Every structure is written in structure tokens, then in C-alpha cells.
Amino acid sequence: MQNNRILIAPSILSSDFSTLAKEIQAIEQAGADILHLDIMDGHYVPNLTFGYVIVETIARCTKLPLDVHLMVTNPQDYIDTMAKLGATYCSFHPDTVFHPHRIVQSIKSNGMKAGIALNPGIPITTIDELLPELDFVLLMSVNPGYSGQEYISTVTDKVNKLKALIVEKNLSTLIEVDGGVNNVVAFDLISAGADILVSASYIFAHHDYAQAIGSLRNVQ
């Protein structure tokens, strides 16, 4: 297992939005490293989440880095505003655009860390040429659209392959995994080379956020 500190990114989508500020404060105090924001448009995925007003509200409530995952058909239209709202990380799905390299450049020119999100059925070979330009790769371990889904076990091997490619190319690209992440699969993911674990229902359904986060980061 790698020795680098594993970053835990709770997905706000599973929080209680009626007490959003309190939820964010609690997750901060529990040891979260990043806040993961799923932006869904109801077109690319069969769900509609939240827009700029909620992102702005979240940004005002926390000092944690914001990780914006654009599950939308027009990611280029979101980049400038997400940067202005204070996002640190920004990822999009390459199958939504004709020129993913241009979107990566746009994200980076706006001062954010650029990432590509790959659905479970998309091989990592599709981003081979882009990899040196990326700050991180977000590997989806469920089909995107809803939280609470079961982890797709083949993604562990995908993490292994991506990590080997990153090492081979001598890159510093981080590997983020999102979908069905709990304390059981966390061990395999960290062992395979994951750097950032996104978790939604596992953390927010737990009675003790700090315990849930600790059980993801400190697996044996």
C-alpha cells in the first residue's frame, strides 16, 4: 500500500440540504479534505442536482477545496463561473465534447486543477494522450447519476492500470474514485493506487462522520 496520505472527499449530494451549513461544518470537523460537488443537468445523466446558487452557498460555508464534477452535456459553459465561485478541482466527461484537450486547457487557464472523468465502461486508453495534461483522473466506479449504488469491482483493476501508466510516464497525476466507496472497497482502491476517495451515502448515512472518514483513510 502506498504511503501518501489519502484524501477523502465527501459528496455533498448525500447531505441533508435542509441544514446544509451545519452539514458542511460537521464534515469539516470530521476531517474531510475536499468537498465533492456533483453537477448534473438531467441530460447527460438521468438526474438533476444543483446549480450556481448552491455552489456559491457551499463556497461561503467552507474553506475546504471544492471538487466540481460536471456531469453535463456542455461543460465548457460552466468553467468560467465555477472558477469565479472558487472551485479548486474541475472534471468533465470527454464523451460530452468534440475537443477535450481544449476544455482541459480552459480549466487550467482559469486557475483550477483539470480532470477527466471516465465512466466504468470507458477504457483509460481513451485519455492516453491527454494524461500528461491532467492534474487528476476521476474514475467512476458506478454508472453516474445517483448516489447509493453498489461499487463495480472491475474498477479496482482500472485503478491499477492507470497507476502503472502514471508511474511509467513519470507523472504526478492523481487518481480519484467515485461510486459505492465504503470501508470495504477502500482497502483495495488504496492498494491499487487511488489518491482521492469520494464517498456519499457511506459517510452521510453514518452516525459519526469522523469515524466514517477515518475508516476510509486508515484501512488496514
C-alpha positions in Angstrom: 0.0 0.0 0.0 1.2 3.5 -0.8 2.3 5.8 2.0 0.9 9.1 0.7 -2.0 10.5 2.7 -5.3 9.5 1.2 -7.6 12.4 0.6 -11.3 12.0 1.5 -13.9 13.9 -0.5 -17.4 13.6 0.9 -20.1 14.1 -1.8 -22.4 16.9 -0.7 -25.2 15.3 -2.8 -26.0 12.9 0.0 -26.0 15.5 2.8 -29.1 17.0 4.4 -29.8 20.1 2.3 -32.2 21.5 4.9 -29.3 22.0 7.2 -26.5 22.4 4.6 -24.3 24.8 6.5 -24.3 22.6 9.6 -23.6 19.5 7.5 -20.6 21.2 5.9 -19.3 22.4 9.3 -19.7 18.9 10.6 -17.9 17.3 7.7 -15.1 19.7 8.0 -14.7 19.0 11.7 -14.8 15.3 10.9 -11.6 15.5 8.9 -12.7 15.8 5.3 -10.1 17.1 2.9 -12.2 18.1 -0.1 -15.9 18.7 -0.8 -17.1 16.9 -3.9 -19.9 18.6 -5.8 -21.9 16.6 -8.4 -23.3 19.0 -11.1 -26.0 17.0 -13.1 -28.1 18.5 -15.8 -30.7 15.9 -16.4 -29.5 15.2 -19.9 -26.1 13.6 -19.7 -27.3 11.7 -16.6 -30.9 10.9 -15.6 -30.8 13.3 -12.6 -30.8 17.0 -11.9 -28.9 18.3 -8.9 -28.0 21.9 -8.2 -26.5 24.9 -9.9 -24.5 28.0 -9.3 -26.5 29.4 -6.3 -25.9 26.3 -4.2 -22.3 26.1 -5.3 -21.9 29.8 -4.2 -23.6 29.0 -0.9 -21.3 26.0 -0.2 -18.2 28.1 -1.0 -19.3 30.6 1.6 -19.7 27.9 4.2 -16.3 26.2 3.9 -12.6 26.7 3.5 -12.2 23.2 2.1 -11.3 22.9 -1.6 -14.3 22.4 -3.9 -14.2 19.5 -6.4 -16.7 20.1 -9.1 -17.7 17.1 -11.2 -19.5 18.3 -14.3 -21.9 15.6 -15.4 -23.3 17.8 -18.1 -23.5 17.9 -21.9 -22.0 21.4 -22.2 -19.1 21.5 -19.6 -17.4 24.4 -21.5 -20.3 26.7 -20.4 -19.7 26.1 -16.7 -15.9 26.6 -16.4 -15.6 30.3 -16.1 -18.4 30.6 -13.4 -17.1 27.6 -11.4 -13.7 29.2 -11.3 -15.2 32.5 -10.1 -17.1 30.7 -7.4 -13.9 29.3 -6.0 -13.7 25.7 -7.3 -10.3 24.1 -7.0 -10.8 20.9 -8.9 -12.9 20.6 -12.1 -13.6 17.4 -14.1 -15.8 16.6 -17.1 -16.6 13.7 -19.2 -14.7 13.6 -22.5 -17.6 12.0 -24.4 -19.6 15.2 -24.0 -17.3 17.3 -26.1 -15.5 17.2 -29.5 -12.2 18.7 -28.2 -11.5 17.6 -24.7 -7.9 19.0 -24.8 -9.4 22.5 -25.3 -11.6 22.0 -22.2 -8.7 20.9 -20.1 -6.8 24.0 -21.2 -9.7 26.2 -20.3 -10.0 24.7 -16.8 -6.3 25.2 -16.2 -6.3 28.7 -17.6 -9.0 29.6 -15.1 -6.7 28.5 -12.3 -8.3 25.2 -11.5 -6.9 21.7 -11.4 -8.1 19.9 -14.5 -9.5 16.4 -14.5 -11.2 13.9 -16.9 -14.0 11.7 -15.6 -14.3 8.2 -17.0 -17.4 6.1 -16.7 -17.0 2.4 -15.8 -17.3 1.3 -19.5 -14.7 3.8 -20.8 -11.2 2.4 -21.0 -8.2 4.5 -19.8 -6.6 4.2 -23.2 -9.0 6.9 -24.4 -7.0 9.5 -22.4 -3.5 8.3 -23.1 -2.5 11.4 -25.0 -4.3 13.7 -22.5 -2.8 12.2 -19.4 0.3 14.4 -19.2 -2.0 17.5 -19.2 -4.2 16.3 -16.4 -3.9 17.1 -12.7 -6.2 14.2 -11.8 -8.4 11.4 -13.3 -11.8 10.7 -11.8 -12.7 7.0 -12.3 -16.4 6.4 -11.8 -17.0 3.1 -10.0 -20.7 3.3 -10.6 -22.7 4.5 -13.7 -23.2 8.2 -12.9 -26.5 9.8 -11.9 -27.4 8.6 -8.5 -25.7 8.0 -5.1 -26.1 4.8 -3.1 -25.2 2.4 -6.0 -23.0 -0.7 -5.5 -19.3 -0.5 -6.3 -18.3 -2.0 -9.7 -15.4 -4.3 -8.8 -13.7 -4.2 -12.1 -12.8 -0.6 -11.4 -10.1 -1.7 -9.0 -8.1 -3.2 -11.9 -8.7 0.0 -13.8 -7.0 1.9 -10.9 -4.1 -0.5 -11.1 -3.7 0.1 -14.8 -3.9 3.8 -14.6 -1.4 4.0 -11.7 1.0 1.9 -13.7 0.6 4.3 -16.7 1.2 7.3 -14.4 4.3 5.8 -13.0 5.6 4.7 -16.4 5.2 8.3 -17.7 6.7 9.8 -14.5 3.6 11.9 -13.9 2.1 13.4 -10.8 -1.5 12.9 -11.9 -3.8 11.9 -9.0 -6.4 9.1 -9.2 -9.8 9.9 -7.8 -12.5 7.2 -7.4 -16.2 7.9 -7.0 -19.1 5.5 -6.6 -20.0 2.9 -3.9 -16.9 3.7 -1.9 -17.0 2.3 1.6 -14.6 1.0 4.2 -14.6 -2.5 2.5 -13.6 -1.4 -1.0 -11.3 1.4 0.2 -8.5 -1.0 1.1 -8.4 -2.4 -2.5 -8.6 1.1 -4.0 -5.8 2.5 -1.9 -3.7 -0.6 -2.5 -4.2 -0.2 -6.3 -3.0 3.4 -6.2 -6.0 5.7 -5.6 -5.2 9.1 -4.1 -8.7 10.6 -3.5 -11.8 8.7 -2.4 -15.2 10.2 -3.0 -17.9 8.9 -0.7 -21.5 10.0 -0.5 -24.1 7.8 1.3 -21.4 5.8 3.3 -20.3 9.0 5.1 -23.6 10.9 5.4 -25.6 7.8 6.5 -23.1 7.1 9.2 -23.9 8.3 12.8 -20.4 9.5 13.2 -18.8 11.4 10.2 -15.3 11.3 11.7 -15.5 7.6 12.2 -16.7 7.1 8.7 -13.9 9.2 7.2 -11.3 7.6 9.4 -12.4 4.1 8.3 -11.9 5.1 4.7 -8.5 6.7 5.1 -7.0 4.3 7.6 -7.8 0.9 6.2 -5.6 -2.0 7.2 
